[in-house]
Amino acid sequence: IDPVVTLYHWDLPLMLQEKYGGWKNESVIDIFNDYATFCFQTFGDRVKYWITIHNPYLVAWHGYGTGIHAPGERGKITTVYSVGHNLIKAHAKVWRNYKKHFQPYQKGMMSIVLGSHWIEPNKSEDALDISKCQQSMERVLGWFAKPIHGDGDYPEELKNEFSFLPRFTEDEKNYVKGTADFFAFSFGPNNFKPPNTLPKMGQNLSLNLREVLNWIKLEYNSPRILIAENGWFTDSHVKTDDTTAIYMMKNFINKVLQAIKYDNIDVFGYTAWSLLDGFEWQHAYNIRRGLFYVDFKSKKKERIPKSSALYYKQIIRENGFFPRESTPSLQAQFSCDFSWGITESVLKAESVASSPQFCDSSLYLWNITGDGLLHKVKGVKLKTRPAQCTDFVSIKKQLDLLEKMKVTHYRFALDWSLILPNGDLSVVNRQVLRYYRCVISEVLKLSVQSMVTLYYPTHAYLGLPGPLLQTGGWLNQSTAYAFQDYAALCFRELGDLVKLWITINEPNQLSHVYNRSSNDTYRAAHNLLIAHAMAWKIYDEQYRSFQYGKVSLSLHSDWAEPANPYFESHSKAADRFLQFEIGWFADPIFKTGDYPATMREYISFKNRKGLSYSSLPSFTSEEKQLVKGAADFYALNHFTTRFVIHEPQNGSQYEFDHDIQFLQDITCLSSPSRLAVVPWGVRKVLKWIKKTYGDIDIYITANGIDDQSLDNDELRNYYLGKYIQEVLKAYYIDKVKIKGYYAFKLTEEKSKPRFGFFTSDSKGKPSIKFYNNLISNNGFPADYSVCDPPYQEKQCSFCLFISQKKPLIFFACCLF
């Protein structure tokens, strides 16, 4: 371990303060040089890195201005800049002393640690705001950096602003200029607190270490940089579980790595701040900055490593960030009957056919030379053709989009409230049913199968018929029986064309709507489970034997990862999240016929402590028999991975019952709606489903990301490629029985996150072609596809042209 020795970290001997007034007096410059000479003579043979002064900005500003630091003087601003002037000259004298008398044979290097904030403009295009940010940086970092690392003089902004600023003579400029062998930089909370001491100029403070390193590179001619101090802090009550500090460290070091890799900035070292908890200047013992926890009340003051120490050790060992979570990319394919799909939410049916010219029996004359209107010819009636699917103009639009997607399956949802407006079979909207049947049959003509969702509620649109809403919705068990009747109607009317059914989309999210209390949430979930099971049973007993379809429900199944892998409580919290979020619905259906034992035990534990009055409903023996096994496959919607923390909470709410908080990893690639892009999470959840519920068929019924770009949605391309690669690993390596993958979603809605492959006005995005390639290759083949049709089955290019241009050729013939 190489020592990096700082000569002065704010520890001015009291005698020098009392006798000379400290750094206000130029006499201290020579005394400091004498002290440095002694240190070089005593330790210089073993020290290769020297720091003269630690963060002179804080010494001058807080020592002699605000009085927060020693010697605690509240002086005039002229005193502050006078002290800064002396600190610069003291540093330069020591550097020249070392360079002349010691460096030739000790071979060391020397610098001064300069601390800074980083600041960004309120409006990135506003020249005035940008100028203010530049001024702010010059007043803090430039104050010391420009004389030492620049031209030997203060920034022009400072000289123009403060007429009393001390002046360097030309000789002094040459003496000060270049007195550093590298740029030693400090970045952390001490440079931000208290905020009123920094000239923010009305702009925004930022923690973007990469950006400030770029500023240093541009301002000071690409110097070699040592991050001499960087870290964060925790509150005094935090012991070894300093999760926030881990993620701050990860963010800072990741920004340094980006600066090196992408910006060609010469950073040669990083120093974590700090080794031990201790007395933190004006904060005393109210905050902790150590990698090691110290119990100040203990006699022995034991040093106990925090999770940040373990994490830093791991980063050092791996020399950065090694992607341990995943195996290398796989070159392989899915099975030849693999389903490639696209998901759409509720299709709003056209209630009236929108092509009356085919069903109106009247004859019209067009008064082309008069008023230009059509006039009905009285007494003449023509034969009309029967209603056809082409009457619905929106279907043609969907077919055009689907044809461009080149998928094998199309998942969409019916609108329960449109089909049965009264909630029961007393009124059936046959026109709406005809619309949905037309969608399915027309889609089949494209050789695309439909996966039909019966009920697709959202927080914004619950999707229940009005009368059912008025009687309590899913808090009323009668809604489950109404759903059974609705499902039976759909199976009867559409089932001959549909082989894959989803009863309810994400019931484990819908129940959160009923959140007045946890018992409301659990009651709604209970009725949703019963409703699904009764629908599945109806299909199993009455329709499966001749329709040959399969039925399940689609569960929101994001992965949960412990935010702090070094603490068992976080790992338990991640397991608990999966039980409360997925097992809540999956255990009764795919496993035991009852809710997870973990879930019941944890709620009981909280009840005994008086922290919750929640109560999970009980299944009767008939209900257990009904629910258990009521699914033909596992359907999951997966979008991201959640980083979870154990956080005890008090109150009778579902979200309080599992004692979990989420942490946003700001180093993680994420979407505009803050969905973290964690591809390996989907593989982990697929393996977890197999391990927990056995070797069952699995369909990924929704997977996607929001991307703001309309003409270059490269985030979506990246997401699709990486996530499907992890799905392939689960299929190929982990032997998970994945039957299909459905990308989310076909079209986006206005004023919503942009999840669509097509805009709300049907404009296609580049990701369509990317998904097309994945589908045509059936994964990631090495060189050829095992599923390619035989050569003689492939169409010749002329035949393909004829088939695609049939309408045009027909029109040309008629014209001829």
C-alpha positions in Angstrom: 0.0 0.0 0.0 1.5 3.3 -1.1 1.1 6.2 1.4 -0.4 9.5 0.1 0.7 11.9 2.8 -1.1 15.2 3.5 1.0 17.8 5.3 -1.8 20.1 6.3 -5.4 18.9 6.9 -6.7 21.9 8.9 -4.5 21.1 12.0 -2.8 24.4 12.5 -0.9 24.5 15.8 -2.7 26.7 18.3 0.5 28.7 19.1 0.8 29.8 15.4 -2.8 31.1 15.5 -2.3 32.9 18.8 1.1 34.4 17.9 0.6 35.2 14.2 -3.1 35.1 13.6 -2.8 31.9 11.6 -3.0 32.0 7.8 -3.8 35.7 7.8 -0.1 36.3 8.4 2.4 35.7 5.6 5.0 34.6 8.2 3.2 31.3 8.4 4.2 30.5 4.8 7.9 30.1 5.8 7.0 28.2 9.0 4.9 25.8 6.9 7.8 25.3 4.5 10.1 24.5 7.5 7.6 21.9 8.7 7.4 20.4 5.2 11.2 20.2 5.0 11.3 18.3 8.2 8.6 15.8 6.9 10.5 15.3 3.6 13.7 14.6 5.5 12.0 12.2 7.9 9.6 10.3 5.7 10.5 11.2 2.1 12.4 8.0 1.3 9.1 6.1 1.7 6.5 8.5 0.3 5.9 8.9 -3.4 2.7 11.0 -3.2 2.6 14.3 -1.2 -0.3 16.6 -0.6 0.6 20.1 0.7 -2.9 21.4 1.8 -6.3 19.7 1.9 -9.1 21.8 0.4 -7.9 25.4 0.9 -11.3 26.7 -0.1 -12.8 25.3 3.1 -9.8 26.5 5.2 -10.2 30.1 3.9 -14.0 30.3 3.7 -15.1 28.4 6.8 -12.0 29.0 9.0 -11.8 32.8 8.5 -15.2 33.7 7.0 -18.2 31.7 8.4 -16.3 30.5 11.4 -17.6 26.9 11.0 -14.1 25.5 10.9 -11.0 26.2 13.1 -9.9 28.7 14.0 -13.6 29.8 14.0 -13.1 33.4 12.9 -16.0 35.3 11.3 -14.0 37.7 9.3 -14.6 40.0 6.4 -14.6 38.7 2.9 -11.3 40.6 2.3 -9.7 38.4 5.0 -11.1 35.2 3.4 -9.3 36.0 0.1 -6.2 37.2 1.8 -6.0 33.8 3.6 -6.6 32.0 0.3 -3.7 34.1 -1.2 -1.3 33.0 1.5 -2.4 29.3 1.2 -1.6 29.4 -2.5 1.8 30.9 -1.9 2.6 28.4 0.9 1.8 25.5 -1.4 4.0 26.9 -4.2 6.9 27.5 -1.8 6.7 23.9 -0.5 6.4 22.4 -4.0 9.4 24.4 -5.3 11.4 23.3 -2.1 10.6 19.7 -2.7 11.3 19.9 -6.5 14.7 21.4 -5.9 16.0 19.7 -2.8 14.2 16.3 -2.5 12.5 15.2 -5.7 15.7 14.4 -7.6 16.5 11.5 -5.3 13.2 10.7 -3.5 11.4 10.6 -6.8 8.0 11.6 -5.4 5.2 13.7 -6.8 3.3 16.5 -5.1 0.0 18.4 -5.4 -2.7 20.2 -3.4 -6.2 18.8 -2.9 -8.8 21.1 -4.3 -12.5 20.5 -3.5 -15.4 21.5 -5.5 -19.1 21.2 -6.2 -20.6 20.8 -9.7 -23.4 22.9 -11.0 -25.7 22.7 -14.0 -27.9 25.4 -15.7 -31.6 25.7 -15.0 -32.1 25.9 -18.8 -29.5 24.0 -20.8 -30.0 26.2 -23.9 -29.8 29.5 -22.0 -26.4 31.2 -22.5 -26.9 33.4 -19.4 -27.5 30.3 -17.2 -24.5 28.6 -18.6 -22.4 31.6 -18.0 -23.6 31.7 -14.3 -22.6 28.0 -13.9 -19.1 28.9 -15.3 -18.8 31.8 -12.8 -19.9 29.5 -9.9 -17.2 27.0 -10.8 -14.5 29.7 -11.1 -15.4 31.1 -7.7 -14.9 27.8 -6.0 -12.6 25.5 -7.9 -11.0 28.1 -10.2 -10.1 30.3 -7.2 -7.2 27.9 -6.4 -7.0 25.8 -9.6 -6.3 28.6 -12.1 -3.2 30.0 -10.3 -1.7 26.6 -9.7 -2.9 24.6 -12.7 -3.5 27.5 -15.1 -1.7 30.7 -15.8 -0.6 31.7 -12.3 -3.4 34.2 -11.8 -7.0 34.3 -10.5 -10.0 33.8 -12.8 -11.1 37.0 -14.6 -14.5 36.7 -13.1 -13.1 36.9 -9.6 -10.9 39.8 -10.4 -13.7 41.7 -12.0 -16.1 41.0 -9.1 -13.8 41.8 -6.2 -11.6 44.8 -6.5 -10.0 44.0 -3.2 -8.7 40.6 -4.4 -5.0 40.3 -3.7 -2.8 40.6 -6.8 0.0 38.4 -8.0 3.1 40.1 -9.3 4.5 38.8 -12.6 7.2 37.0 -10.7 4.6 35.5 -8.3 2.5 34.3 -11.2 5.5 32.4 -12.6 6.4 31.1 -9.1 2.9 29.8 -8.5 2.1 28.5 -12.0 2.5 24.8 -12.6 3.2 23.9 -9.0 1.5 20.5 -9.1 2.5 17.2 -10.6 -1.1 16.0 -10.9 -4.6 17.4 -10.1 -5.7 16.2 -6.7 -9.5 16.5 -6.4 -12.0 16.2 -3.6 -15.7 15.7 -4.3 -18.3 15.0 -1.6 -20.8 16.4 0.8 -18.4 18.8 2.6 -18.2 20.7 -0.7 -22.0 21.1 -0.7 -22.8 21.8 3.0 -23.8 24.2 4.1 -25.3 25.3 0.8 -25.5 29.0 1.5 -21.6 29.2 1.4 -21.5 28.3 -2.2 -22.2 30.8 -5.0 -24.8 28.7 -6.8 -25.8 31.8 -8.9 -29.4 30.5 -9.0 -28.4 27.3 -10.8 -28.7 23.6 -9.8 -26.2 21.7 -7.7 -25.4 18.2 -9.1 -23.6 15.1 -8.0 -22.3 14.3 -11.5 -18.6 13.6 -10.9 -18.1 12.7 -14.6 -19.1 16.2 -15.7 -16.8 18.1 -13.2 -13.9 15.9 -14.4 -14.7 17.0 -17.9 -14.6 20.6 -16.8 -11.2 20.1 -15.2 -9.9 18.5 -18.4 -11.1 21.4 -20.6 -10.1 24.2 -18.2 -6.6 22.9 -17.3 -5.3 21.1 -20.4 -6.1 17.5 -19.6 -4.1 17.0 -16.3 -3.5 13.6 -14.7 -6.1 13.4 -11.9 -6.2 11.7 -8.5 -9.6 11.5 -6.8 -8.0 12.3 -3.4 -11.2 12.2 -1.5 -14.7 11.0 -2.4 -17.6 9.5 -0.4 -20.8 10.1 1.3 -22.3 10.1 4.8 -24.9 8.4 6.9 -26.8 9.5 10.0 -25.3 8.8 13.4 -27.8 6.0 14.2 -26.8 3.9 11.1 -24.4 1.2 12.1 -23.1 -1.2 9.5 -26.1 -1.2 7.1 -25.0 1.9 5.1 -26.9 1.0 1.9 -27.2 4.6 0.7 -23.4 5.0 1.0 -22.9 1.9 -1.2 -25.0 3.3 -4.0 -23.4 6.7 -3.7 -20.0 5.0 -3.9 -21.2 2.9 -6.9 -22.4 6.1 -8.6 -19.3 8.1 -8.0 -16.8 5.3 -9.1 -19.0 4.5 -12.1 -18.8 8.1 -13.2 -15.0 8.1 -12.8 -14.9 4.9 -15.0 -17.1 6.5 -17.6 -14.8 9.6 -17.6 -11.8 7.3 -18.2 -13.5 5.1 -20.8 -15.6 7.5 -22.8 -14.0 10.9 -22.3 -10.3 9.9 -22.2 -9.7 11.7 -18.9 -6.5 10.6 -17.2 -7.7 9.6 -13.8 -5.0 7.4 -12.2 -6.4 6.8 -8.7 -9.4 6.9 -6.4 -9.5 7.4 -2.7 -12.6 6.5 -0.6 -13.6 8.8 2.1 -13.1 7.7 4.9 -11.6 4.7 6.7 -13.2 5.2 10.2 -16.2 6.9 11.7 -14.9 9.9 13.7 -15.4 13.5 14.8 -16.8 15.3 11.7 -15.8 18.9 12.3 -18.9 21.1 12.6 -21.2 18.0 12.4 -19.4 16.5 15.5 -20.7 12.9 15.9 -24.1 13.5 14.2 -23.0 11.9 10.9 -20.7 9.0 10.0 -18.4 8.8 7.0 -16.3 5.7 7.8 -16.1 2.5 5.9 -15.7 1.0 9.4 -18.3 1.5 12.2 -17.0 2.7 15.5 -19.2 2.6 18.6 -18.0 5.8 20.4 -19.6 4.6 23.7 -17.6 1.4 23.7 -14.4 1.3 25.7 -12.5 -0.6 23.0 -13.9 1.4 20.1 -14.0 -1.7 17.9 -13.7 -1.2 14.2 -16.5 -3.1 12.4 -16.6 -3.2 8.6 -19.8 -1.7 7.1 -21.4 -3.0 3.9 -19.7 -0.1 2.1 -16.3 -1.5 3.2 -17.2 -4.9 1.8 -18.5 -3.4 -1.4 -15.4 -1.2 -1.9 -13.2 -4.3 -1.3 -15.1 -6.0 -4.1 -14.7 -3.1 -6.5 -10.9 -3.1 -5.8 -10.7 -6.9 -6.2 -12.5 -6.7 -9.6 -10.8 -3.4 -10.6 -14.2 -2.0 -11.5 -17.7 -3.5 -12.1 -17.7 -7.1 -13.3 -21.1 -8.4 -14.6 -21.3 -11.4 -12.3 -25.1 -11.8 -12.7 -25.1 -13.2 -16.2 -23.4 -15.6 -18.5 -21.9 -14.5 -21.9 -24.2 -14.0 -24.8 -25.7 -17.2 -26.2 -25.9 -18.2 -29.9 -29.0 -20.4 -30.1 -32.6 -20.6 -31.0 -36.0 -21.2 -29.4 -38.1 -24.2 -30.5 -39.6 -24.0 -34.0 -43.1 -23.7 -32.5 -42.1 -20.8 -30.2 -44.7 -18.0 -30.1 -43.6 -14.5 -31.0 -46.2 -12.0 -30.1 -47.2 -8.4 -29.6 -49.4 -7.2 -26.8 -52.1 -4.5 -27.0 -54.3 -3.4 -24.1 -58.1 -3.1 -24.4 -59.4 -2.8 -28.0 -62.2 -0.2 -28.1 -64.8 -1.8 -30.3 -66.7 0.1 -32.9 -70.3 -0.2 -31.8 -71.7 0.7 -35.2 -70.5 -0.4 -38.6 -68.8 2.5 -40.2 -69.5 1.7 -43.9 -73.2 2.4 -44.4 -72.9 2.3 -48.2 -72.9 -1.5 -48.0 -76.1 -1.8 -45.9 -78.2 1.1 -47.1 -80.7 -0.1 -49.7 -81.5 3.3 -51.1 -80.3 4.6 -54.5 -78.7 8.1 -54.6 -78.0 10.6 -57.4 -75.1 12.9 -57.1 -76.1 16.5 -58.1 -72.6 17.2 -59.5 -73.5 20.5 -61.3 -75.8 21.9 -58.7 -75.4 21.7 -54.9 -72.9 18.9 -55.1 -75.0 16.7 -52.7 -76.4 13.2 -52.9 -80.1 13.0 -53.3 -82.1 9.9 -52.5 -84.2 8.5 -55.4 -87.6 7.8 -54.0 -89.3 4.4 -54.5 -86.1 2.6 -55.6 -84.7 -0.1 -53.3 -81.5 -2.1 -54.0 -80.3 -5.4 -52.8 -77.6 -5.1 -50.0 -75.0 -7.5 -49.0 -74.8 -9.0 -45.5 -72.7 -7.3 -42.8 -69.0 -8.1 -43.2 -65.9 -7.6 -41.1 -64.7 -4.9 -43.6 -67.4 -2.7 -42.2 -65.1 -2.0 -39.2 -62.5 0.3 -40.6 -60.3 0.1 -37.5 -59.6 -3.6 -38.1 -57.9 -2.8 -41.3 -55.5 -0.4 -39.5 -54.7 -3.2 -36.9 -54.0 -5.7 -39.6 -51.6 -3.3 -41.4 -49.7 -2.8 -38.1 -49.6 -6.5 -37.3 -48.4 -7.4 -40.8 -45.5 -5.1 -40.3 -44.6 -6.7 -36.9 -44.4 -10.2 -38.5 -45.5 -11.8 -35.3 -47.2 -15.2 -34.9 -49.4 -14.2 -32.0 -51.4 -11.1 -31.0 -52.5 -10.5 -27.5 -55.4 -8.0 -26.9 -58.1 -7.5 -24.3 -61.9 -7.3 -24.6 -64.0 -4.6 -22.9 -66.3 -6.3 -20.4 -68.3 -3.1 -19.8 -69.1 -2.8 -23.5 -70.1 -6.4 -24.0 -72.3 -6.6 -20.9 -73.2 -3.0 -20.0 -75.5 -4.2 -17.2 -72.9 -6.6 -15.8 -75.2 -9.6 -16.4 -76.6 -11.5 -19.4 -79.8 -9.4 -19.5 -78.2 -7.2 -22.2 -75.5 -8.5 -24.6 -74.1 -6.1 -27.1 -73.9 -8.4 -30.1 -72.4 -5.7 -32.3 -69.4 -5.5 -30.0 -69.0 -9.2 -29.9 -69.2 -9.3 -33.7 -66.4 -6.7 -33.8 -64.1 -8.8 -31.6 -64.9 -11.9 -33.6 -64.0 -10.0 -36.8 -60.7 -9.0 -35.2 -59.8 -12.6 -34.4 -60.9 -14.0 -37.7 -59.2 -11.3 -39.8 -56.0 -11.7 -37.8 -56.1 -15.4 -38.5 -56.0 -14.7 -42.2 -52.6 -13.3 -41.6 -51.6 -16.6 -39.9 -51.5 -14.8 -36.6 -53.2 -16.5 -33.6 -54.9 -14.4 -30.9 -54.3 -14.6 -27.2 -57.5 -12.9 -25.8 -57.6 -11.3 -22.4 -61.1 -11.1 -20.9 -60.5 -8.4 -18.3 -57.7 -5.8 -18.5 -58.2 -3.3 -15.7 -55.8 -0.4 -14.9 -55.6 2.2 -12.1 -57.1 4.8 -14.5 -59.8 2.5 -16.0 -61.2 -0.3 -13.8 -63.2 -1.7 -16.7 -66.1 -3.0 -14.7 -69.7 -2.6 -15.9 -71.4 0.3 -14.1 -73.9 -1.8 -12.0 -71.0 -4.0 -10.7 -69.0 -0.9 -9.7 -72.0 0.5 -7.8 -72.4 -2.7 -5.7 -68.7 -2.6 -4.5 -66.8 -4.0 -7.5 -64.4 -6.7 -6.4 -65.2 -6.2 -2.7 -68.5 -8.0 -3.5 -68.3 -11.7 -4.2 -71.2 -11.4 -6.7 -68.7 -9.8 -9.1 -66.9 -13.1 -9.3 -70.1 -14.8 -10.4 -70.8 -12.1 -12.9 -67.3 -12.6 -14.3 -68.0 -16.3 -14.6 -71.1 -15.6 -16.8 -69.1 -13.1 -18.9 -66.3 -15.6 -19.4 -68.7 -18.3 -20.4 -70.3 -16.0 -23.0 -66.9 -15.2 -24.5 -65.8 -18.8 -24.6 -69.1 -19.7 -26.4 -69.0 -16.9 -28.9 -65.3 -16.7 -29.7 -63.7 -19.9 -28.4 -63.7 -21.8 -31.7 -61.2 -19.2 -33.0 -59.1 -18.7 -29.8 -56.6 -21.2 -28.4 -55.0 -19.1 -25.7 -57.1 -17.2 -23.0 -56.1 -14.9 -20.2 -58.9 -14.4 -17.7 -57.5 -11.3 -15.8 -54.5 -9.2 -16.5 -52.3 -8.5 -13.4 -54.9 -9.0 -10.6 -51.9 -8.7 -8.2 -51.8 -5.0 -9.2 -55.5 -4.3 -9.5 -56.2 -5.2 -5.9 -54.0 -2.2 -4.9 -56.9 0.0 -6.1 -58.9 -1.2 -3.2 -56.5 0.3 -0.6 -58.6 1.9 2.0 -57.3 -0.8 4.2 -55.2 -4.0 3.8 -58.4 -6.1 4.5 -60.1 -4.4 1.5 -57.0 -5.2 -0.6 -57.0 -8.9 0.5 -60.7 -9.3 0.0 -60.6 -7.9 -3.5 -57.7 -10.2 -4.3 -59.6 -13.2 -2.9 -62.6 -12.5 -5.1 -60.4 -12.1 -8.2 -58.8 -15.5 -7.5 -62.2 -17.1 -7.2 -63.5 -15.3 -10.3 -60.5 -16.6 -12.3 -60.8 -20.1 -11.0 -64.6 -20.3 -11.8 -63.9 -19.1 -15.3 -61.1 -21.7 -15.8 -63.5 -24.4 -14.5 -66.3 -23.4 -16.9 -63.8 -23.7 -19.8 -62.3 -26.9 -18.6 -65.7 -28.6 -18.1 -67.7 -27.2 -21.0 -65.4 -26.0 -23.8 -62.0 -27.6 -23.7 -63.0 -30.9 -25.1 -63.9 -29.4 -28.5 -62.2 -26.0 -28.6 -58.8 -27.4 -27.4 -57.7 -24.1 -25.9 -55.7 -23.2 -22.8 -56.6 -20.7 -20.0 -54.5 -18.8 -17.4 -54.2 -15.4 -15.7 -51.3 -13.0 -16.2 -49.4 -12.0 -13.2 -47.1 -8.9 -12.8 -43.8 -10.6 -12.1 -40.9 -8.2 -11.6 -37.8 -9.6 -10.0 -36.7 -8.5 -6.6 -33.0 -8.1 -5.7 -31.7 -7.2 -2.2 -30.5 -3.6 -2.4 -27.7 -4.5 0.0 -26.4 -8.0 -0.7 -24.2 -8.0 2.4 -27.3 -7.9 4.8 -29.5 -10.9 5.3 -32.4 -8.7 6.2 -32.4 -7.3 2.6 -32.3 -10.8 1.1 -35.2 -11.8 3.3 -37.0 -8.7 2.2 -36.5 -9.6 -1.5 -37.9 -13.1 -0.9 -40.8 -11.6 1.0 -41.5 -9.2 -1.9 -41.8 -12.2 -4.3 -44.2 -14.0 -1.9 -46.4 -10.9 -1.3 -46.3 -9.9 -5.0 -46.3 -13.1 -7.0 -46.9 -16.0 -4.5 -50.0 -14.2 -3.2 -51.8 -15.3 -6.5 -49.5 -18.1 -7.8 -49.3 -20.3 -4.7 -53.1 -20.9 -4.5 -53.2 -21.8 -8.2 -50.0 -23.5 -9.0 -49.1 -25.0 -5.6 -51.2 -25.4 -2.5 -54.7 -24.0 -3.0 -53.9 -21.5 -0.3 -51.9 -18.3 0.2 -48.1 -18.6 0.9 -47.3 -19.7 4.4 -44.6 -17.0 4.5 -47.2 -14.4 3.9 -49.6 -15.6 6.6 -46.8 -16.0 9.1 -45.4 -12.5 8.5 -48.8 -10.8 8.8 -49.4 -12.8 12.1 -46.0 -11.7 13.4 -46.9 -8.0 12.8 -50.3 -8.6 14.4 -48.7 -9.9 17.5 -46.5 -6.9 17.7 -49.5 -4.6 17.3 -48.0 -3.1 14.1 -50.9 -4.3 11.9 -54.5 -5.5 12.0 -54.4 -7.1 8.6 -56.0 -10.5 8.1 -55.8 -12.7 5.0 -59.1 -14.3 4.0 -59.4 -18.1 4.4 -60.3 -20.5 1.6 -63.0 -23.0 2.3 -62.2 -26.6 1.4 -64.4 -26.2 -1.7 -62.6 -23.0 -2.7 -59.2 -24.6 -2.3 -60.3 -27.4 -4.5 -61.6 -24.9 -7.0 -58.5 -22.7 -7.1 -55.7 -25.3 -7.0 -54.6 -26.2 -10.5 -56.8 -23.6 -12.2 -54.4 -22.6 -14.9 -52.9 -24.4 -18.0 -49.7 -22.3 -18.1 -48.0 -19.5 -16.2 -48.3 -16.1 -17.8 -46.2 -13.3 -16.6 -45.7 -9.6 -17.4 -42.2 -8.5 -16.6 -40.7 -5.0 -17.0 -37.9 -4.4 -14.5 -36.0 -5.5 -11.4 -36.8 -3.8 -8.0 -34.0 -3.3 -5.5 -35.6 -3.8 -2.1 -34.7 -2.8 1.5 -36.1 -4.1 4.7 -37.9 -1.2 6.3 -40.2 -1.8 9.3 -43.5 0.0 8.9 -46.6 0.5 11.1 -50.1 0.5 9.8 -52.8 -1.8 8.3 -52.1 -1.3 4.6 -51.0 -3.9 2.1 -47.9 -1.9 1.3 -47.0 -1.7 5.0 -47.5 -5.4 5.7 -44.3 -6.7 3.9 -42.0 -4.0 5.5 -40.3 -3.2 2.2 -38.9 0.0 0.6 -37.6 0.3 -2.9 -34.2 1.8 -3.8 -33.5 3.4 -7.2 -30.0 2.6 -8.4 -29.0 5.7 -10.2 -26.1 4.0 -11.9 -28.5 1.7 -13.6 -29.7 2.4 -17.2 -33.3 3.4 -16.8 -36.2 4.6 -19.0 -37.9 8.0 -18.8 -40.5 6.5 -16.4 -37.6 5.3 -14.2 -37.9 1.6 -15.1 -34.4 0.1 -14.5 -33.0 -1.9 -17.4 -31.8 -5.1 -15.7 -31.9 -7.9 -18.3 -30.7 -10.7 -16.0 -33.7 -10.1 -13.7 -36.0 -11.8 -16.2 -33.9 -14.9 -16.2 -33.8 -15.0 -12.4 -37.6 -14.7 -12.2 -38.1 -17.4 -14.8 -35.7 -19.7 -12.8 -37.6 -18.8 -9.6 -41.0 -19.7 -11.1 -39.6 -23.1 -12.3 -38.1 -23.8 -8.9 -41.2 -22.7 -7.0 -44.0 -24.0 -9.1 -42.4 -26.9 -11.0 -41.7 -27.5 -14.7 -44.8 -25.7 -16.2 -45.3 -24.0 -19.5 -44.5 -20.3 -19.3 -45.6 -17.4 -21.6 -44.1 -14.0 -21.2 -47.2 -12.1 -22.0 -45.8 -8.5 -21.7 -42.2 -7.2 -21.7 -41.1 -3.8 -22.8 -39.7 -0.4 -22.1 -40.8 3.2 -22.6 -38.6 5.2 -25.0 -39.2 8.8 -25.8 -37.7 8.8 -29.2 -40.1 8.5 -32.2 -37.5 8.0 -34.9 -34.6 6.3 -33.1 -35.8 4.2 -30.2 -32.4 2.6 -29.6 -33.3 2.1 -25.9 -36.1 -0.2 -26.9 -33.8 -2.1 -29.3 -31.2 -2.5 -26.5 -33.9 -3.6 -24.1 -35.4 -6.2 -26.5 -32.0 -7.6 -27.5 -30.8 -8.0 -23.9 -34.0 -9.3 -22.4 -34.7 -11.8 -25.1 -31.1 -13.0 -24.8 -31.7 -13.6 -21.1 -35.0 -15.4 -21.9 -33.1 -17.6 -24.3 -30.6 -18.5 -21.6 -33.4 -19.4 -19.3 -34.9 -21.6 -22.1 -31.6 -23.1 -23.3 -29.4 -23.4 -20.3 -31.9 -23.5 -17.3 -34.4 -25.6 -19.3 -37.3 -23.4 -18.4 -40.3 -24.4 -20.6 -40.9 -21.0 -22.2 -43.5 -21.2 -24.9 -43.7 -17.6 -26.1 -42.6 -14.1 -25.8 -44.9 -11.1 -26.3 -43.4 -7.6 -26.7 -45.3 -4.7 -25.1 -46.9 -3.0 -26.9 -48.3 -2.5 -30.4 -49.4 1.2 -30.2 -48.9 3.9 -27.6 -51.5 6.2 -26.1 -51.3 10.0 -26.2 -49.9 11.6 -23.0 -48.6 8.2 -21.7 -45.2 6.7 -21.4 -44.1 5.7 -24.9 -44.2 1.9 -24.8 -45.5 1.4 -28.4 -43.8 0.2 -31.5 -46.2 2.5 -33.3 -47.1 6.0 -32.3 -50.7 6.9 -31.4 -51.2 8.0 -35.1 -49.7 4.7 -36.3 -46.3 5.8 -37.3 -43.8 3.0 -37.1 -40.5 3.1 -35.2 -37.1 1.6 -36.1 -37.5 -1.0 -33.3 -40.0 -2.8 -35.5 -37.3 -3.9 -37.8 -35.1 -5.0 -34.9 -37.9 -7.2 -33.5 -38.6 -8.5 -37.0 -35.0 -9.8 -37.2 -35.3 -11.5 -33.8 -38.5 -13.2 -34.9 -37.2 -14.3 -38.3 -34.0 -15.7 -36.7 -36.1 -17.3 -33.9 -33.5 -16.0 -31.4 -29.8 -15.6 -32.0 -28.6 -18.3 -34.3 -24.9 -18.9 -34.9 -25.1 -19.1 -38.7 -28.3 -20.7 -40.0 -31.8 -21.4 -38.6 -32.8 -24.9 -37.9 -36.4 -23.7 -38.5 -35.8 -22.4 -42.0 -38.3 -23.9 -44.5 -36.9 -26.3 -47.2 -35.5 -24.5 -50.3 -38.3 -25.7 -52.6 -40.9 -24.2 -50.2 -39.4 -20.7 -50.5 -41.3 -18.3 -52.8 -39.4 -17.0 -55.8 -39.1 -13.2 -55.9 -41.4 -12.9 -58.9 -44.2 -14.9 -57.2 -43.8 -12.8 -54.1 -44.1 -9.6 -56.2 -47.3 -11.0 -57.9 -48.9 -11.9 -54.6 -48.1 -8.6 -53.0 -49.2 -6.5 -55.9 -52.5 -8.3 -56.8 -54.8 -5.3 -56.2 -52.5 -3.1 -58.4 -52.3 -5.7 -61.2 -56.1 -6.2 -61.1 -56.7 -2.4 -61.3 -54.2 -2.1 -64.2 -56.0 -4.9 -66.1 -59.4 -3.2 -65.6 -57.9 0.1 -66.8 -56.5 -1.6 -69.9 
